[in-house]
Amino acid sequence: MIQRIQSLYLLFVAIITAVCTFTTLVNFQIGTETFVNFHLFGLTGIEFTQDKYIFYLLTIGASAIFVLSIATILMYKNRPLQYRLCAIILLLNVFLIGGSFFAADHFSAMLHADSMEYTVSAYLMLVNLLLLSFTQRAIKKDESLVRSLDRLR
């Protein structure tokens, strides 16, 4: 199960998603002394009550990616289903990245931020795309190997 390379890729996707969920993605500077941090589950450093639904959607998306990544690792015997789940995770990850960058831009405009700085966690979400594409390639390669061995029997 874990000895297969696609399982390791999916494990890294789950770890990176968990790290990105609980760390700061964007730092906003408002004025000279006010700093606001953007997480997937909210803003810290300022009292903010508008547009909270965006954070709920981002948190649900990150949770779905984490849970589906772990579930896909456990489906190692059913490679076609594993391939489809990996495609769903990839699509969810694209939406999560787009949504978080859109939300960061949106809140930057709402807060009239002087500067906006993306942290390493924001770029780690892009690494997930690469890992998921490697996972799909490895699953497809594994499935073609099994089918070629079935033809020989």
C-alpha positions, -999 to +999 in steps of 0.1 A: +000+000+000+025+027+011+054+011-008+038+022-041+049+056-053+014+069-060+006+062-023+036+083-012+025+111-036-010+111-021+004+110+014+024+141+006-007+158-009-026+151+024+003+165+045+007+196+023-031+202+024-031+199+062-001+223+065-017+248+042-050+247+061-035+257+094-008+282+083-009+317+070-013+320+032-012+358+028+000+386+050-017+420+045-003+452+058-028+480+065-011+513+075+022+511+093+014+489+123-016+467+114-010+433+100-037+409+090-031+372+082-053+353+058-059+316+066-082+292+049-105+294+079-105+332+084-086+364+090-066+370+121-054+404+134-087+422+126-123+419+136-141+409+103-176+396+100-184+400+062-181+373+036-175+345+061-190+320+036-158+321+015-138+308+044-164+280+050-161+269+013-123+270+014-121+250+046-146+224+033-126+221+000-093+216+019-110+190+042-124+172+012-089+171-005-074+157+027-101+130+033-101+120-004-063+117-005-063+093+025-093+074+011-075+071-023-044+056-006-067+030+010-082+020-024-049+006-037-065-026-050-090-007-072-068+013-096-095+026-120-114+040-090-082+054-076-075+071-109-109+088-109-106+099-073-073+114-081-088+133-109-115+146-085-089+156-060-070+174-088-101+193-098-109+202-061-073+214-057-076+237-087-108+252-073-091+256-039-061+274-053-083+296-075-107+303-046-079+312-021-061+335-045-095+351-054-104+355-018-070+370-010-074+396-037-110+403-026-100+409+010-070+429+000-094+453-019-119+453+010-093+460+036-076+486+015-043+469+022-011+487+014+008+455+007-001+419+002+026+392+006+020+355-003+037+330+021+054+297+012+021+279+021+003+296-008+029+282-032+029+248-016-007+244-028+007+246-063+030+217-055-001+196-049-010+199-086+023+185-096+021+157-071-014+148-082-004+147-119+026+124-109+001+102-090-022+099-120+007+090-142+019+063-118-016+048-114-020+046-152+015+030-155+007+005-128-027-004-144-010-009-179+016-032-163-011-053-147-031-055-179+000-065-199+007-093-174-029-105-177-024-108-214+006-130-209-013-155-187 
